[in-house]
Amino acid sequence: MAASGAAQSNDAATVKASIGFFDDNAGYAAGAQSATFYFKAFLISDGTKQVELDAVAVQPDLISATLTRPVGGETWQVGDAQNITWSYSCQGSPCGNLKLEYSTNGGSTWSLIADPVINGVNGSCTVPGGSTGCYAWTIPGSAVSSTARVRLSDKDTPVVKNDSANLTIQGNARVISPNGGESFTVNGSTTITWSVTGAINVKLEYSQNGTFTDAVTIVASAANGTNGGCTVPGGATGCYTWTLPDAIATTAKVRVTDTANAALTDVSDSPFTIAER
């Protein structure tokens, strides 16, 4: 801030116009903001002029940003559309220019969800009571983690931010083929394909009655990739070349399960047939 006039003074308007930028750079606690600014005034006169310091009133921006969803402890799944919600207030200017990020390592590093985000409705979501904004987030496969977090921050005042506690984001599982309606013969060959995000290895099983009360293991641990020289098709994460067993059935199904997370599993949507050769 430059001095103005021969008396080496700045009037109240000049000081107030400049002081508004101090809180953009000062690092003080996020949440409800407060700060004390200290001034040192030097009054200089050439001996012929009366020196007077204008009264200056300074009030820093009052900003708060709090996530209301997620708060931590939730279990979400890749591919789901989940609403992120928050409560945000800001007095002064600039305000309302927000950013959303996620972390897969408890907050050590962050990846972008959306920028910019308005303090209101973003996408197909509804702002719940007690919140001021929402964002409809379709969770990507890259977010799989048991120590995931979400962060809301004010872009104009980055010190104002709020992180959720850890939540779990699971991958999703889907049998692609056989998925129902197919007809195979004993000792014939088919390719089982699936999509399981976040898995390293998967377990494959079949059931003759389709309920898996009679589950038989095809392979206890197959790579979530190519197995037996098959080619992983688009939209899938893995494939396995399967020789059909002597298990005559019209209600057969296949099941795929993440070996590290039994809750991450899927079965054929409809039954298929295994017939005699």
C-alpha positions in Angstrom: 0.0 0.0 0.0 1.6 3.2 -1.2 1.5 6.5 0.8 -0.5 9.3 -0.7 -0.1 13.0 -0.5 2.7 15.2 0.9 1.8 14.4 4.4 2.7 10.8 3.9 -0.7 9.5 4.9 -3.4 7.0 3.7 -7.0 7.8 4.2 -9.4 5.3 5.7 -10.8 4.2 2.3 -7.3 3.3 1.0 -6.4 1.3 4.1 -9.7 -0.5 4.1 -9.4 -1.4 0.4 -6.0 -2.9 0.9 -6.5 -4.6 4.2 -9.2 -6.8 2.8 -6.5 -8.9 1.1 -4.6 -9.7 4.4 -6.8 -12.6 5.3 -6.3 -14.3 1.9 -2.7 -14.9 2.8 -2.7 -15.1 6.6 -2.9 -18.7 7.9 -5.4 -18.9 10.7 -7.8 -21.6 11.8 -10.3 -22.9 9.3 -14.0 -22.6 10.2 -15.4 -19.5 11.7 -12.7 -17.0 10.9 -11.4 -14.3 13.2 -8.2 -12.4 13.3 -6.6 -9.3 14.9 -4.5 -7.0 12.7 -1.9 -4.7 14.2 -1.0 -1.3 12.7 1.9 0.9 13.2 1.3 4.5 12.2 4.0 7.0 11.4 2.8 10.6 11.4 5.1 13.0 9.6 4.7 16.7 9.3 6.8 19.3 7.6 6.0 21.6 10.5 3.4 23.6 8.6 0.6 21.1 8.5 -1.5 19.5 11.1 -1.2 15.7 11.1 -4.2 13.5 11.6 -4.8 9.8 11.4 -8.2 8.9 9.9 -10.2 6.3 11.9 -10.0 2.9 10.2 -12.5 0.1 10.9 -11.3 -3.4 9.8 -13.4 -6.5 9.8 -12.0 -9.7 8.2 -14.2 -12.0 6.2 -16.2 -14.4 8.3 -16.1 -17.8 6.6 -17.1 -21.3 7.6 -17.2 -24.5 5.6 -18.4 -27.8 7.0 -19.1 -31.1 5.3 -22.4 -32.6 6.3 -22.0 -35.7 4.1 -19.9 -37.7 4.2 -18.8 -37.3 7.8 -16.8 -40.6 8.0 -17.7 -44.2 8.7 -19.8 -44.6 5.5 -19.4 -47.4 3.0 -19.8 -46.3 -0.6 -19.3 -48.2 -3.8 -17.7 -47.4 -7.1 -20.2 -46.5 -9.8 -22.8 -45.3 -7.3 -24.0 -41.7 -7.4 -23.6 -40.3 -3.9 -24.5 -36.8 -2.7 -21.8 -34.7 -1.0 -23.4 -32.0 1.1 -22.1 -29.1 3.1 -22.9 -26.0 5.1 -21.1 -22.9 4.0 -21.3 -19.2 5.0 -19.2 -16.2 4.0 -19.4 -12.5 4.7 -17.5 -10.3 2.4 -16.1 -10.8 -1.0 -15.0 -13.0 -2.8 -17.3 -15.8 -1.5 -18.8 -19.0 -2.8 -16.1 -20.3 -5.1 -15.6 -23.8 -3.8 -13.7 -27.0 -4.7 -14.2 -30.7 -3.9 -11.5 -33.3 -3.6 -11.1 -36.9 -2.5 -8.2 -38.8 -0.9 -7.5 -42.5 -0.8 -4.7 -42.4 1.8 -6.3 -40.6 4.8 -5.7 -37.1 3.5 -2.0 -37.4 2.6 -2.7 -36.6 -1.1 -5.8 -35.3 -2.9 -7.5 -35.8 -6.2 -10.0 -33.5 -7.8 -13.7 -34.2 -7.7 -14.9 -30.9 -9.1 -13.7 -27.3 -9.6 -15.4 -24.9 -9.5 -18.4 -25.8 -7.3 -21.2 -23.4 -6.4 -22.7 -23.1 -2.9 -26.0 -24.5 -4.1 -27.1 -27.4 -6.3 -24.5 -29.1 -8.4 -25.9 -31.9 -10.6 -28.9 -34.1 -9.7 -28.9 -33.6 -6.0 -31.1 -32.0 -3.4 -29.8 -29.7 -0.6 -31.0 -31.2 2.7 -32.0 -29.3 5.7 -29.1 -27.9 7.6 -26.9 -27.7 4.5 -26.4 -25.0 1.9 -25.0 -27.0 -1.0 -24.8 -30.4 -2.6 -22.8 -32.2 -5.4 -23.9 -35.5 -7.1 -20.7 -37.5 -7.3 -20.4 -40.7 -9.4 -17.6 -42.5 -7.6 -14.7 -43.5 -9.9 -12.7 -46.8 -9.7 -9.7 -44.8 -8.6 -11.3 -43.9 -5.3 -11.3 -47.4 -3.9 -9.9 -47.3 -0.4 -10.6 -48.1 3.3 -9.1 -44.7 4.2 -11.0 -42.5 1.7 -11.8 -38.9 2.6 -13.6 -36.0 1.0 -12.6 -32.3 1.3 -14.5 -29.1 0.8 -12.4 -25.9 0.4 -12.9 -22.3 -0.4 -10.8 -21.5 -3.5 -10.4 -17.8 -2.7 -9.4 -18.5 0.9 -7.7 -22.0 0.8 -7.1 -22.0 4.5 -10.9 -22.5 4.9 -11.4 -26.2 4.3 -13.1 -29.2 6.0 -12.2 -32.8 5.6 -14.4 -35.8 6.4 -13.1 -38.6 8.6 -12.2 -41.9 6.9 -14.9 -43.7 4.9 -14.7 -46.9 2.9 -15.2 -46.9 -0.9 -15.5 -50.4 -2.3 -15.2 -51.5 -5.8 -18.1 -53.1 -7.6 -18.6 -56.6 -9.0 -20.5 -57.8 -12.0 -20.6 -61.1 -13.9 -20.7 -60.2 -17.6 -20.8 -63.7 -19.1 -22.3 -66.2 -18.8 -25.1 -64.0 -17.6 -28.2 -66.0 -18.4 -29.8 -67.7 -21.4 -26.7 -69.4 -22.8 -26.6 -73.1 -23.5 -23.3 -75.1 -23.1 -22.4 -78.7 -23.4 -20.3 -80.9 -21.0 -16.6 -80.6 -21.7 -17.2 -77.7 -24.0 -15.4 -74.4 -23.4 -16.6 -70.9 -22.7 -15.0 -67.7 -21.4 -16.2 -66.3 -18.1 -15.9 -62.5 -18.0 -16.5 -60.1 -15.2 -15.9 -56.5 -14.0 -14.6 -56.2 -10.4 -13.1 -52.8 -9.6 -10.5 -52.6 -6.9 -9.8 -56.3 -6.8 -6.4 -58.0 -7.4 -7.7 -61.6 -7.4 -11.1 -63.1 -7.7 -12.7 -66.5 -6.8 -15.0 -68.1 -9.4 -17.7 -70.6 -8.6 -20.7 -72.2 -10.3 -24.0 -73.5 -9.0 -26.2 -76.1 -10.7 -29.4 -75.0 -8.8 -28.6 -71.3 -9.1 -28.8 -70.6 -5.4 -25.2 -71.5 -4.6 -26.2 -73.8 -1.7 -24.4 -76.3 -3.9 -21.5 -74.0 -4.8 -18.5 -75.6 -6.6 -15.2 -73.7 -6.9 -14.0 -73.2 -10.5 -10.8 -71.5 -9.3 -10.0 -70.3 -5.8 -7.9 -67.3 -7.0 -7.7 -66.0 -10.5 -6.1 -62.8 -11.5 -8.4 -59.9 -12.0 -7.2 -59.8 -15.6 -6.5 -62.4 -18.2 -6.4 -66.2 -17.3 -5.8 -69.1 -19.6 -4.9 -67.0 -22.7 -8.3 -65.3 -23.0 -8.8 -61.7 -24.0 -10.4 -59.3 -21.6 -13.2 -57.5 -23.5 -14.2 -53.9 -23.2 -16.1 -53.1 -20.1 -14.6 -56.1 -18.2 -11.6 -56.3 -15.9 -11.0 -60.1 -16.1 -11.6 -63.3 -18.0 -11.1 -67.0 -17.5 -11.3 -69.9 -19.9 -13.6 -72.5 -18.4 -14.1 -76.1 -19.5 -17.7 -77.0 -18.6 -17.9 -79.8 -16.0 -20.2 -82.8 -16.1 -22.9 -80.9 -14.2 -26.1 -81.2 -16.1 -28.4 -78.3 -15.3 -30.9 -75.8 -16.6 -30.6 -73.4 -13.7 -26.8 -73.0 -13.6 -25.2 -69.7 -12.6 -21.6 -68.4 -12.1 -20.4 -66.3 -9.2 -17.4 -64.0 -9.0 -16.0 -62.7 -5.6 -13.1 -60.5 -4.6 -10.8 -62.8 -2.6 -9.9 -59.9 -0.3 -13.5 -58.8 0.3 -16.3 -61.4 0.3 -18.9 -58.7 0.3 -17.8 -57.7 -3.2 -19.5 -60.4 -5.2 -22.0 -60.9 -8.1 -23.8 -63.8 -9.8 -25.2 -64.4 -13.2 -28.5 -62.4 -13.6 -30.3 -65.4 -15.0 -29.7 -69.2 -15.3 -27.9 -70.9 -18.2 -27.9 -74.5 -19.3 -25.3 -77.2 -19.2 -26.4 -80.1 -21.4 -24.9 -83.5 -22.3 -22.6 -83.5 -25.3 
